[in-house]
């Protein structure tokens, strides 16, 4: 287990050519490269795969794990066209392409927040490639809200909602990584995070451009992810035909799915006692146990 913690993941790229554009999906590859992939893990909006390294690396002694940088994040080079965008179908289709590139048996697909919802959407498109889903506080609105958001006139939420406004106000450039670390450490969403996790986030979350360091996920793209909600995770949960284990936060959860949801016998829901939306960062032991149990 200690060796897995010390061994850095490999970085690979997967070519993507879909209706959302052409480019490369950057992916961290943990574990023995000679074994089939066991788990695909997808990060939350505004973060990147490396943010979760300290959670995933200890599992690499037993599992092979792929963790992609979603479109508009980290080292991924896919275009981020916000014009006419209605939902997370682009993230879904990028994950479908990743699943299609894999040989071997079906994999567990998992994620946190937007990554969890995108994983559910992808599982519904490629059920033969997926054994089960683990969703950590996925963004899932109530059924009637999701139904309303399928209407063209309101598929994009108003730009004045707090998460969108907060993303657009986010500082996007720093003079140094040290300055960025001081700005993020134990503040806002990063409160209570270990220093190593913040450093990992910044390691892939900043890029040097000759004039300083800029966020690899621009605030405008983060805001777009918050504001476009014209996708339907309820339909995807029904259509996937795969077991879906949801772990949701006790406080300020983004997941409206209740225990034993009607019409979804393969979906189980558990509440993380005392957990907030960022419980994966604050309680990585819970996440590791859930991922390991699903993959073995």
Secondary structure, DSSP 8 states (H G I E B T S, - for coil): -HHHHHS--EEEEEEEEETTEEEEEEEEEES-TTS---EEEE--TT--GGGGHHHHGGGGGT--EEEE--TTSTT-------TT--STHHHHHHHHHHHHT--SS-EEEEEETHHHHHHHHHHHH-GGGEEEEEEES--B--HHHHHHHTSGGGSB--TTSHHHHHHHTS--EES-HHHHHHHHTTSGGGTT--HHHHHHHHHHHEEE-SSSEEESS-HHHHHHHHHB----HHHHHHHH-SEEEEEEESSS-SB---TT-TT-TTEEEEEETT--TTHHHH-HHHHHHHHHHHH-
